[in-house]
């Protein structure tokens, strides 16, 4: 009897200490770039330390592109419970403006173009760089100039002065990440869209090549594990079994003395 109780207690204790298997990972971009409004499709900045979103003082649009290796970072089968993106905005001449993430519909390239100075005007695109016209310069093109992306944003943040900003978790953002984890071939990342109707709304963000790269934080639970809420009950059961085992032992000792 005592051996059975001890064995049962040990099993329950092992389960209790295991608890729910949850995890969190911080992922830096696998690629990023800027689409500079240019009907010839000559400009890009794949290797630059910045990317941009919004409208410049000379009435030209800038759109960022950013992607992450989800399948290589998030385990299969887990349930994603939270996701957030943090980015450092390092230059602006405007006040508060909405900046949103939109799921991209086509693959695109990060080539070797490296814009000079503050990088706001871009530079000549290299082979495989994304441009306003091209997904991969100079031969593959977007269906629509300026990039193909979902109209509904996955997450939006109001970006004001120089600071680090967070795009908070939403059901759309989690759905994007789950889809990219399950189907890596269709992981084309997000387009970073600024306040395009407003002149001088452009915001400059630090890219993956910078000292302050964007970070996507993903948190998940494993549905195959024991829910954390059940652990206190298991611990109570373990305590009861150990107490019962001790009681059996004391009775045996007492009976032997008699």
DAMO-V514418 format. One record per run of one state. SS is the DSSP state (2 for helix, 1 for strand, 0 for the rest). FROM is the first residue (numbers start at 1). LEN is the number of residues. If there is no record, write none. Layout:
BEGIN
<<SS:FROM:LEN> <SS:FROM:LEN>>
END
This chain:
BEGIN
<<0:1:1> <2:2:17> <0:19:3> <1:22:7> <0:29:2> <1:31:6> <0:37:6> <1:43:2> <0:45:5> <1:50:6> <0:56:5> <1:61:7> <0:68:11> <1:79:14> <0:93:4> <1:97:8> <0:105:18> <1:123:2> <0:125:9> <1:134:3> <0:137:3> <1:140:2> <0:142:7> <1:149:1> <0:150:5> <1:155:5> <0:160:3> <1:163:5> <0:168:3> <2:171:12> <0:183:1> <2:184:3> <0:187:3> <1:190:4> <0:194:9> <1:203:4> <0:207:8> <1:215:7> <0:222:6> <2:228:30> <0:258:1>>
END
